[in-house]
Amino acid sequence: MATLHGKNGVVYMGENTATQITELTEWHISIDRDLAEDTVMGDSWRTQLKGIISWSGSFAGYMDTASNDLFTAATGANKQRIYIYPDANNSTAYYYGYCWPNLTIDATLGDVVAVSCDFDGDGVLSKNP
C-alpha cells in the first residue's frame, strides 16, 4: 500500500464521453447512509438500523476558458458519468458512477476566477479495483 500525494488527482465528467476537468486544485467524495432509530422502552442505549447508502462530492479549481465541459454537464438534462482518480499515474485505481452536478463560478477582484462543482450521486458509487 502506498500513501498518495494529492497533486496527481484527476476528475473526468460527461454525459456520453467523460472528459478531463482541467485546472483542478481539489476533489472530495462523501459516502453517507440513512439511519432509522429502533430504540425501544427498556433499552439502555440508543440503537439504529442502517438504511439506504448515498454519495456526493465536489471538486474545485480555476476556470479553464478553453473548455465548456463543466457548463454543459451542469446544464444538461441527463445525469453525468464521473470518474475520480486519486493518482493520474495509476489508471487502474479510481471511483466511478453517475451524478447530477451543480456549477459555481466565482470571480473576485484581485484573484483568479474559480470554479467549483458539487454533485449528488445517482445510483452506486463503484471503486476499481
C-alpha positions, 0 to 999 in steps of 0.5 A: 500500500502506498500513501498518495500525494494529492497533486496527481488527482484527476476528475473526468465528467460527461454525459456520453464521453467523460472528459478531463476537468482541467485546472483542478486544485481539489476533489472530495467524495462523501459516502453517507447512509440513512439511519432509522432509530429502533430504540425501544422502552427498556433499552439502555442505549440508543440503537439504529438500523442502517438504511439506504447508502448515498454519495456526493462530492465536489471538486474545485479549481480555476476556470479553464476558458478553453473548455465548456465541459463543466457548463454543459454537464451542469446544464444538461438534462441527463445525469453525468458519468464521473470518474475520480482518480486519486493518482493520474499515474495509476489508471487502474485505481479510481471511483466511478458512477453517475451524478447530477452536478451543480456549477459555481463560478466565482470571480473576485477582484484581485484573484483568479476566477474559480470554479467549483462543482458539487454533485449528488450521486445517482445510483452506486458509487463503484471503486476499481479495483 
